[in-house]
Amino acid sequence: MLAAAPPVRTLRPLPELDYYDSRSISLPTAITPLEAWNLMTSGPQPLMRLAFQVRDAISSLFGVKRIGGFSGARRETVQVGERLDFFLVEDSAPDMLVLTERDRHLDVMICLSIADHLLTVTSSVVTHNVFGRIYMFPVGPAHKLIVGSDLRRLKRKLEYSRIS
């Protein structure tokens, strides 16, 4: 039997988005979206740190605030209005975690949702100007690779923790 599709949120309806990506993975054990976030953003990620440093160096030349990347800090709970690193928590439920970052160049929404051990990470972006569109040119393809890698790493961590 097929797993039920997790609920998903995007910034706008799909035809109105400038970027959309949704990736799912079947998990070997039940976890919450916040636990998935904690596992995906934890641990040494030297390439991600470098990517954020490059992003901050270039983007700051155009008046975009530095975001610094992921701290790897584990959170047991989050409330709407709090921050997970540079993301604002817009929704936190047992089956969904919605994070956003909005500025004058673009709005980003990341939705982590889970139903029947199926984790889906949905990313949506609306650009507001030329810089936002240029920014997404390299970031869009890189984001797909990063999320795919993060999901595979998450699954390996969960499989390993079941064996240990």
Buried (B, 14 or more C-beta within 10 A) or exposed (E): EEEEEBBBBBBBEEEEBBBBBBBBBEBBEEBBBBBBBBBBBBEEBEEBEEBBEEBBEEBEEEEBEEBEBBEEEEBEEBEEEEEBBBBBBBBBEEEBBBBBBEBEBBBBBBBBBBBEBBBBBBBBBBBBEEBBBEBBEEBBEEBBEBBBBBBEBBBEBBEEEEEE
